Amino acid sequence: MKNKIPCPPFVQQDLFASPYIKYNRAIRLLTKLKPLEAEKTLAEFERIQRPGRKLSLEYNIIAFLKDTISLLHGKENARLALKQWDDRIEQQWRTDCNHKEFLSHLRKSYFRRISLELLPDGGPKPAREKIFLDGTALLIMIRGGFWQEVALLAPKIADLSDSPGRIYGYLGDALFCMQQNAAARHAYMAALFLDAEDVDAINLIDSKVKELLSDPGTFAAEEDIPAGEWTDDRQWAAALGMLVGVFELEAEADTVKAAGWMDVLRSKDTHPGHAFAAGMLLSSMGMKRLEIMGTDISSVRRRMKEISPELFEVFMRG
């Protein structure tokens, strides 16, 4: 008989004694914004972990939270809390793929805490404080995950704000986070018409629209659109976005909205990019609907050609 190799005795491993249990606990404490408890637990982990593990990010977050935890209480501190995050952590959140999940949880918890201090009482009434009117509160709430609240407040705040383009940009962000992509693109385009220069392209969430605002020349080159002022002027973004398909032409529009586009097209004070975009929207309505409004498609297209023969050729070719 062949000798059997004896089986080694079964050893029950105590998973809860693993040093990484302590590390994970420290991370959870950080995402719950408890830096002192996290620091203590992380120190316990360091004493029993294998040497060589770098914890510079974790200790950097602990130091950041110690410095800013007092700013997370009170509406008056919200602006400074946002600046502290943007100055010290936001860039790492954008670029650090290895810690993306942890930093995303931390970011949401941080801004959720601030948002709870900001949320206006009394339901859907617009908030009239400066931090809402300039859009800062909406940016904080979007980062904190309060997308529905932003979608409800933004149109009301835009009516009171000196920065309606920025407010509608944040409305687009909130709708995009809610996966209402078509509605988000409508909000972004409204923002471009209201004040393209004031849209917060740095924080804009829809990557296509962000690229369009940040580097319109890239889209123009890809679609074989001739170079011109539209390749580096954000005021042309609505027209360029419709030409390259980022924004869809509206086949249906109410009379009030269409009359507004007509005013934009005809006004000599309108930026050429806005006027051209308005002409594209009016053209999409069709001959009969334009006739009801007292105009015709030929006059609309004549004005578009007058604004930019080069883009008009691209538009007609498409």
Summary of the structure (lengths in Angstrom):
residues: 318
radius of gyration: 26.7
end to end distance: 84.8
largest distance: 104.8
contacts: 954
relative contact order: 0.05
helix: 71%
strand: 0%
